[in-house]
Amino acid sequence: MGDRVLLGMPFEEPGIPISCGPLLEKVYSWRYGAVPGGAVQLSELCEPLLDLFECHASWSGRPLREVFAACGYMLSPLRLARVECEQLLFFAKHDCRMNIGHQPNQGGTAPITLAGVLTLSLAEQIFLFLLHSAFYENAPFELNGGVTTTDPRNVMAVYGRPEKQRVNAAFADIAQFYGCPCRGHSGLSDAKVPTTEAGAQKAIGALLTALALGEGFIEAGLLSIDEVCSPVQMILDYEIAKALSALLAEPTINDIECAFDEIAGLKAGEGFFGTEFSASRCRTEMFLPKTWSKQSLSGWLRTGCKVDTDYARDWIASFNTNYCAGSLLSDAEERELSTIISKAARGTTAVI
């Protein structure tokens, strides 16, 4: 999964306004070893956010620039709102780099045709490159296929549709033309519970993006885009990710792996199943899922007719239910961070 990044989770704490969620998110991330997503949301949170980052940088012995993370988004089509401008200027004044992205929606805030959404998205990304270049040295020009689409029947923004992956593939070609890096967003589903819909959307998105860009992602456990985190779906996503990794793995071709001796030594009527060579390679050459079917129909009927979600629930039930994650923050740092948040909460009146 790469860096464990938290984005937009609904953090709540008694006595703290919900508008202070971006503050709570940072502490939660550091406590459990994740990378905070960088949400700012309200300009009045800029100062306490900076205080949090300076505090954590001091306690961890790292430069501020290594722990700082802040991001905002422009509004399609081609509009940068005042609140993002305020935040960008604030952090730039303190020599901190805030990233501004964009999230055009095909058929909503962007044209409905593939060519149209690519045109607008490319224009916005060129503008963002110029914006970042004005504030920061060595701002990279890189493309990102982070485009959603609209279901025209109810104007719902959806992430699991094939249109999103077509945009990723198209931007891979555009990036090759410009000679610049490119990333594509994938791995989310619009399904509300673990279903075929969820698996298909996550697998199709991750596979096509990986084939086009060299890397694909599955956001383990997330459903309804990112509104639900399901332990069952997390197990199923793990299986999908392992299967796709096995599918895309680079094969080893040499005299040993071609199994010349194995083939030459086979006697009439024998197979390869029980050989030492097969035994030594079965775990590296074969994908061995824990939740996918491995029985014939008759065997499946005899053993309880379990399906993948049943096996995933069994796997979850085997976890230690009394497990309590330990904090990576010292008590002294926790107290200092909490003081910063409490002070910000007393001065925050806006509610999201």
Secondary structure, DSSP 8 states (H G I E B T S, - for coil): --S-EE-S----BTTB-GGGHHHHHHHHHHHTT-EE--B--SGGGHHHHHHHHHHHHHHHT--HHHH---EEEEBTTTB--HHHHHHHHHHHHTT---EEEE--EETTTB-SSHHHHHHHHHHHHHHHHHHHHHHSTT----EE---EEEETTTTEEESSSHHHHHHHHHHHHHHHHHT--EE--------SSSSHHHHHHHHHHHHHHHHHHS-----TTEETTTTEE-HHHHHHHHHHHHHHHHHH-----STTTTTHHHHHT--TT--STTSHHHHHHHHHHS---SSS--S-HHHHHHTT---HHHHHHHHHHTS-TT-----SS-HHHHHHHHHHHHHHHHT-----
